[in-house]
Amino acid sequence: MSQSVDRALDVLDAVAAANAPVTAKALARNLRCGLSTVYEILGTLTARGHLVRTAGGYTLGYRVPVLHQAFQRQMQLDDAVHALLLTARREAGADTYFSTYRDGDIAVLAGNAADPSTGGFSVGRDLDGHATAHGKVLLSALPRAARMRYLTGTGMRAITPRTITSPDRLDAELRRVRREGVAVEVEECAPGVACVAVPVPVMPGARTGPRGGASAVSAVSAAVPLEDFHRRRSRLTDTLRHVAAEAAKLAARQRGTTASAG
């Protein structure tokens, strides 16, 4: 059973990663799987709405956006947060993102990327938290044991020559992030791009973990071309701090509404 589930998820991931419709034969070849098995999996995924068969091959189906909406709902990421990110992009003139740490993973939950020169972050898991500004904010809030579990699981690959790949160097950087309340990365994740991130403060009454730490940590960030970074850094940071404070207030109101309903 587990192997069948793995195969189905491999097929779904392969279709999601493609830039165009994918044929069954191409999937079987790329996944080194029997064609009859691939057809069986494709039939099931198509019947459930996760995939759609077109003249050129298979693409993601209409069920996928529903799953993403459910994910955002469970993460308490509503339209108000998206509106805040849009406001931040307009005010700061930069691509903006909302990220979180939960259950051992760092993930980008929402983003507004408009500048092609920054590359942009994809919504989903971030396996390079050591090299991103939002990752540094989230990692800096974790106990060392939890942080090391994340880094051990993902590795600290050298994305660019400026990427920090030493745990000791990263620890020193994260101490600075905790002290200053802002994280910066310059060409650590992508050449010619710089990012700034700040934590979303945990408001009074927030749910806490077994040792009193926040059960989920969030951050807002912005990415700009390196040539604009030094000139705009202060404004970016101020804008992000305002957005983070508003996001924290929204979360607090949501918790209050949920508690009243209960």
N, C-alpha and C positions, 0 to 999 in steps of 0.2 A: 504493500500500500504506500509506504513512504517513498519508494522509488517512483511510483506512478505520480505522486504529488509533485516530487522534484521535477520530473519530466514536464509536467503540465506548467509548472512555474517557469522552467527554462524556456519553454515555447513562448509563454506570455512575455517574459523579459526580452527575448530575442525580437519579437514583433515590436515591442515598445522602443527598443534601441534603434530600429531601422528608420531610415529617412523616407522610405517608400514602401508600398505594399510588398509583402514577402510571400513567395510561393511555398507550397508544402515541400517541394523537392529541395529548395534552398535551405529551409529549416532543417530537414533531415540531414542534409550534407553538413551544415554548420554545427549541428548538435550531435553529429555522429550517432544518429538514431534511425531505426528502421522506418521506411516511408509509411508502412501500414500503421505503425504506432503513432506517428505524427498525425496522420489523417484522423485517427481515433480521437486524439487529444484535441485537434482543431475542431472536430465536430462537437465535442462536449463544450469547449470554450465558446464556440459560436452560438450554440443553443442557449447558453446561459447569458449571452449578451456581452461577454468580455472581449470577443473578437467579432469582426465583420468580414465576410468574404466579398471581395470586389473582383472586377475583371483582371486586375493586375496581381492579385494575391490577397493576403490577409492583413488587416489593419486593426487597431484597437477599436473596441466596440463601445456602445453607448452606456454600458454598465460602469465603465471605468470612471467617468466624471462623478457618478453617484457615489462610488466608493471613496473618491477623494473628498467629496462634500461631507460624507459621514466621518472621515478621518479628521477633517478640520473641525467639525462639530464636537467630536470627542475631545479634541485638543483645546476646545473653547476658543476657537479662532473664528470670529464672526465678521460680518460685513463692516462693522465699525473699525476693526483692526486694519482691514484692507483700505478703508477710507483714510485712516491715519497714515498709512504708507504712501498713498497717493498724494496726500497733503505734504508729507515730508519730501517726496520727489519734486513736487512743484516748488516748495520753498527753498530746498537745498540744491535743486538742479542736479540730482544724482540718483543713481539706481539705489533702491532701498529694499531691505529684507527683514523678515521676522523669523527668528530661529529659536530652538528650544533644545534642552537636554532632558531626556526621560528614559528611565530604565536602561541606562548604559549606552544610549545612542544620542548623537547630535543630528538634528534634522532642520533643514530650511522648510518652513511651513508656508510662507507666502513671500512674494517678491514682485517688484515693479522694475523690470529691466528695459531701458529704452536706448541706452548708449551702446552701440555695437563694439566700441573700442574697449569696453571693460570685460567683454566675454559673457558676464552674467552667471549667477548661480542657478542651478536647477532645483526645483522643489523636490525634496526627498532627503534621504540620509546623506550626511556629510562625513566621509571617511578621512578627511584631511583637516580635522579641527585644529591640529597643531599649527597649521599654516594660514588659517583665516582669522580675521579680527573677531567675528562672532564666536568662532570656536574658542579663541583665547578667553573671551568673557565667560563663556559657559564652563570651560575647564577650570578657570580660576576660582569658581564658586564651589568646586567639588572638594571633598576630602582627598588627600593624596592617594589613598588606596583605590578609590573609585576612578580617579584621574589616570592612574597607572593601568588599571584594567582596560580603560578605553584605548589608551595609547598602545598597549601591548596587543590588543585585538586588531587595531587598524594599522599599526606600524607608524613610523614617522618618515615617510618617503620624502626624498629631496625633489620637490616639484620644480624649483628653480635654484640657482646658486645661492639665493638668499634665504631659502627655507631653513628654519631651525630644526635640526634633526637630533639634537642632544637633549635628553630629559633634564639635565642639570641647567642648561641654558634656558630651556623652556620654563622651568620652575622659577628662575630669576625673573623672566619676563612676566610670568603670571603674578608674582608678588607685586610687581610694578602696576599691573592691571588692577589688582585688588586695592592698592593704595590710591591710585588716581581715578578709579572708576571709569576708565576708558581704555579700549584696546586699539592698537594700530598695527597694521601690517603693510609693508611697502615692498612690492614685488616678491613676496614670499609665496604667493599662490598663483600669480600670473604676471608675466613680464609687462611692464608699462602700466600697471594698475596698483592703486593703493586703496585700502579700506579702513574705515573707522567703525567701531561698535561700542555700545554702552549696554549695561544690564537693565532689564525691566525690574524696578524695585518690587520687593515682596511687601505687599500692603498688610496692615494689621488684620488679623483674622484669617490669613492665608493658611491653607492646609500645610502641615509640616511632616517631615519624615520622622522615623523612629528616634533619631538623635537630635531632633529640633531643627534640622536643616530643611530648606524648601524642597518639597517633593518634586517640583519641576522648576527649572531655571530657564528664563527666556532672555533674548537680546534683540535689539534692533541695530541694523548696520547700514552703511552706505558705501558704495564703490564709485571711484572716479578715476579718470586717467591720471597717471603720475604727474604729468605736466601741470595739472590743475590742483594737485593735492595740497601743497604747502600754502598756496594762496587761500584755499577754501577750508582748510582743516578746522579752524575755530568755529566757523559758521556751521559746518557739518555736525560738529560735536554738540553745539547748542541746540540745533534742530532735533537731533536724535534724542537728546536728554528730555526735551519737551515731549516728543512722541512716546518715549518710554514711560514717562510719568502719566500720560493720558491712557496708555495701554494698561498700566497698573490699576488706574481708577476704574476702567471698564471691567477688568477682571474682578475687582472688589465688588462692583455693582452686580455682576453676574452671580457671584457667590451669595450675595445678599438676597437676590431674587430666588435662587434655588433653595436657600434655607427657608424663605418665607413660604414657598410652594410646598415644602416638606412639612 
